Amino acid sequence: MRIRRILAAVIATAALAGLGLTGAATATATATATAQGAPTYVTPSECKQGGGTVDLANNLCKGGMHNGEKID
């Protein structure tokens, strides 16, 4: 009888721990998706410092670390 109680407590603890990890993974995935979906802007100097060139006709940074990001 005592073993059953201990086993039930261990299973309940493991289940709750699993839910906590699942919730944390979901929150992390949501935060990552939100960060990736948001448009990013760089200044012309940030574009140049990142190795890119400023395309003012299209307001984009071409090449380098900020390739494809909009110029603010």
Backbone as a chain_set.jsonl record, in Angstrom:
{"seq": "MRIRRILAAVIATAALAGLGLTGAATATATATATAQGAPTYVTPSECKQGGGTVDLANNLCKGGMHNGEKID", "coords": {"N": [[0.82, -1.183, 0.0], [1.926, 1.243, 0.801], [3.915, 1.525, -1.088], [2.441, 1.938, -3.393], [1.383, 4.51, -2.941], [3.727, 6.028, -2.883], [4.666, 5.534, -5.465], [2.552, 6.692, -6.949], [2.864, 9.354, -6.184], [5.369, 9.895, -7.292], [4.84, 9.576, -10.034], [2.906, 11.585, -10.399], [4.456, 13.84, -9.831], [6.361, 13.694, -11.886], [4.671, 14.033, -14.088], [3.719, 16.649, -13.691], [6.128, 18.031, -13.86], [6.78, 17.509, -16.499], [4.72, 18.917, -17.814], [5.444, 21.505, -17.14], [7.887, 21.776, -18.502], [7.006, 21.497, -21.107], [5.37, 23.74, -21.37], [7.289, 25.753, -21.118], [8.839, 25.297, -23.384], [6.97, 25.843, -25.37], [6.489, 28.557, -24.893], [9.006, 29.584, -25.487], [9.221, 28.925, -28.202], [7.146, 30.486, -29.229], [8.037, 33.067, -28.629], [10.323, 33.154, -30.198], [9.246, 32.887, -32.786], [7.769, 35.241, -32.908], [9.774, 37.156, -32.761], [11.133, 36.634, -35.129], [9.193, 37.218, -37.021], [8.784, 39.934, -36.848], [9.4, 43.023, -38.47], [12.677, 44.24, -39.142], [14.774, 47.038, -38.619], [17.537, 48.963, -39.673], [20.105, 51.407, -39.254], [21.688, 53.501, -41.724], [24.455, 53.607, -41.134], [24.785, 51.361, -39.497], [24.265, 49.372, -41.335], [26.434, 49.675, -43.101], [28.557, 49.188, -41.334], [28.108, 46.531, -40.851], [29.006, 45.394, -43.132], [27.538, 45.748, -45.405], [25.88, 47.43, -48.199], [24.17, 50.492, -48.67], [21.009, 50.784, -50.047], [19.286, 53.221, -51.102], [17.227, 53.689, -52.872], [15.467, 51.583, -52.625], [15.259, 51.452, -49.927], [16.761, 49.501, -48.48], [19.181, 47.317, -46.961], [21.865, 46.004, -48.566], [23.54, 42.998, -48.803], [26.141, 41.759, -46.572], [25.928, 41.625, -42.928], [23.365, 42.539, -42.321], [21.706, 41.967, -44.444], [19.014, 42.567, -46.594], [17.459, 43.817, -44.689], [15.35, 46.539, -43.673], [16.066, 50.007, -44.175], [16.193, 52.518, -41.802]], "CA": [[0.0, 0.0, 0.0], [2.81, 2.397, 0.887], [4.625, 1.617, -2.36], [1.514, 2.537, -4.356], [1.326, 5.955, -2.681], [4.994, 6.612, -3.322], [4.673, 5.467, -6.922], [1.596, 7.682, -7.427], [3.47, 10.668, -5.98], [6.452, 10.036, -8.279], [4.214, 9.755, -11.346], [2.289, 12.912, -10.417], [5.536, 14.821, -9.907], [6.922, 13.63, -13.232], [3.686, 14.607, -15.003], [3.73, 18.1, -13.517], [7.403, 18.52, -14.385], [6.654, 17.443, -17.952], [3.88, 20.03, -18.24], [6.241, 22.722, -17.004], [8.858, 21.827, -19.595], [6.268, 21.712, -22.347], [4.964, 25.146, -21.382], [8.474, 26.58, -21.357], [9.218, 25.122, -24.785], [5.975, 26.557, -26.171], [6.739, 29.99, -24.728], [10.232, 29.896, -26.218], [8.916, 28.862, -29.628], [6.309, 31.637, -29.551], [8.89, 34.255, -28.595], [11.199, 33.095, -31.361], [8.446, 33.162, -33.976], [7.42, 36.655, -32.89], [10.981, 37.916, -33.074], [11.459, 36.445, -36.532], [8.16, 37.8, -37.855], [8.795, 41.391, -36.763], [10.354, 43.64, -39.395], [13.813, 44.861, -38.474], [15.288, 48.233, -39.26], [18.899, 49.338, -39.319], [20.509, 52.717, -39.758], [22.676, 53.36, -42.802], [25.791, 53.314, -40.597], [24.787, 49.961, -39.053], [24.358, 48.565, -42.55], [27.816, 49.751, -43.588], [29.42, 48.525, -40.356], [27.883, 45.099, -40.993], [29.577, 44.921, -44.38], [26.596, 45.903, -46.503], [25.779, 48.724, -48.867], [22.851, 51.09, -48.505], [20.224, 50.982, -51.266], [18.273, 54.197, -50.717], [16.101, 53.613, -53.8], [14.523, 50.587, -52.094], [15.372, 51.493, -48.463], [17.225, 48.196, -48.019], [20.605, 47.071, -46.794], [22.227, 44.917, -49.481], [24.739, 42.271, -48.433], [26.639, 41.867, -45.209], [25.23, 41.018, -41.796], [21.971, 43.009, -42.271], [21.188, 41.819, -45.8], [17.567, 42.515, -46.741], [16.747, 44.564, -43.651], [14.967, 47.879, -44.096], [16.839, 51.144, -43.658], [15.339, 53.443, -41.055]], "C": [[0.874, 1.261, 0.0], [3.555, 2.608, -0.436], [3.728, 2.267, -3.411], [1.429, 4.049, -4.168], [2.592, 6.641, -3.171], [5.057, 6.645, -4.838], [3.721, 6.506, -7.53], [2.166, 9.094, -7.297], [4.578, 10.917, -7.007], [5.877, 10.296, -9.666], [3.584, 11.142, -11.461], [3.357, 14.0, -10.543], [6.142, 14.864, -11.303], [5.967, 14.262, -14.247], [3.675, 16.125, -14.908], [5.022, 18.706, -14.057], [7.371, 18.531, -15.914], [5.804, 18.574, -18.493], [4.637, 21.35, -18.165], [7.236, 22.86, -18.131], [8.18, 22.084, -20.928], [5.839, 23.164, -22.466], [6.134, 26.057, -21.674], [8.906, 26.484, -22.819], [8.251, 25.872, -25.699], [6.198, 28.059, -26.095], [7.978, 30.411, -25.506], [9.971, 29.905, -27.72], [8.079, 30.062, -30.06], [7.145, 32.909, -29.597], [9.805, 34.291, -29.818], [10.434, 33.432, -32.63], [8.077, 34.64, -34.04], [8.619, 37.495, -33.269], [11.331, 37.794, -34.551], [10.451, 37.126, -37.439], [8.169, 39.317, -37.854], [9.803, 41.973, -37.752], [11.479, 44.323, -38.617], [14.311, 46.036, -39.302], [16.701, 48.485, -38.776], [19.169, 50.738, -39.862], [21.504, 52.507, -40.895], [24.076, 53.025, -42.266], [25.876, 51.879, -40.084], [24.912, 49.014, -40.24], [25.798, 48.51, -43.047], [28.778, 49.041, -42.639], [29.285, 47.008, -40.44], [28.4, 44.543, -42.311], [28.657, 45.05, -45.574], [26.683, 47.267, -47.155], [24.34, 49.2, -48.765], [22.209, 51.307, -49.874], [19.069, 51.914, -50.912], [17.063, 54.191, -51.655], [15.029, 52.661, -53.27], [14.486, 50.565, -50.566], [15.758, 50.137, -47.879], [18.731, 48.208, -47.826], [20.934, 45.857, -47.657], [23.551, 44.3, -49.043], [25.111, 42.451, -46.965], [25.732, 41.218, -44.166], [23.743, 41.379, -41.767], [21.29, 42.911, -43.636], [19.657, 41.707, -45.809], [16.79, 43.276, -45.691], [16.463, 45.976, -44.138], [15.835, 48.925, -43.432], [15.858, 52.099, -42.986], [15.907, 54.832, -41.168]], "O": [[0.591, 2.223, -0.715], [3.792, 3.744, -0.846], [4.2, 3.059, -4.227], [1.406, 4.79, -5.151], [2.537, 7.7, -3.796], [5.449, 7.65, -5.431], [4.062, 7.135, -8.531], [1.978, 9.929, -8.181], [4.708, 12.024, -7.528], [6.38, 11.153, -10.393], [3.71, 11.801, -12.493], [3.175, 14.97, -11.279], [6.406, 15.94, -11.839], [6.41, 14.951, -15.167], [3.626, 16.812, -15.928], [5.0, 19.785, -14.65], [7.879, 19.459, -16.543], [6.132, 19.141, -19.535], [4.482, 22.21, -19.031], [7.415, 23.954, -18.666], [8.71, 22.799, -21.778], [5.931, 23.755, -23.542], [5.988, 27.037, -22.405], [9.295, 27.485, -23.42], [8.67, 26.469, -26.691], [6.108, 28.758, -27.105], [7.996, 31.479, -26.116], [10.446, 30.792, -28.43], [8.286, 30.597, -31.148], [6.981, 33.732, -30.497], [10.027, 35.353, -30.4], [10.928, 34.188, -33.466], [8.074, 35.229, -35.121], [8.487, 38.455, -34.028], [11.783, 38.765, -35.158], [10.814, 37.574, -38.527], [7.619, 39.933, -38.767], [10.925, 41.48, -37.863], [11.247, 44.912, -37.56], [14.268, 46.013, -40.532], [17.022, 48.248, -37.611], [18.529, 51.184, -40.814], [22.098, 51.435, -41.007], [24.801, 52.242, -42.88], [26.92, 51.24, -40.215], [25.581, 47.984, -40.159], [26.315, 47.442, -43.373], [29.708, 48.37, -43.085], [30.231, 46.28, -40.136], [28.25, 43.352, -42.583], [28.955, 44.522, -46.645], [27.445, 48.137, -46.732], [23.407, 48.397, -48.773], [22.799, 51.939, -50.751], [18.008, 51.465, -50.479], [15.984, 54.642, -51.27], [13.834, 52.901, -53.443], [13.77, 49.759, -49.974], [15.159, 49.677, -46.907], [19.453, 48.995, -48.437], [20.336, 44.795, -47.485], [24.56, 44.996, -48.927], [24.47, 43.201, -46.227], [24.888, 40.379, -44.484], [22.937, 40.609, -41.245], [20.392, 43.696, -43.94], [19.082, 40.863, -45.122], [15.566, 43.374, -45.789], [17.231, 46.542, -44.915], [16.281, 48.766, -42.296], [14.818, 52.437, -43.552], [15.346, 55.776, -40.612]]}, "num_chains": 1, "name": "protein.A"}
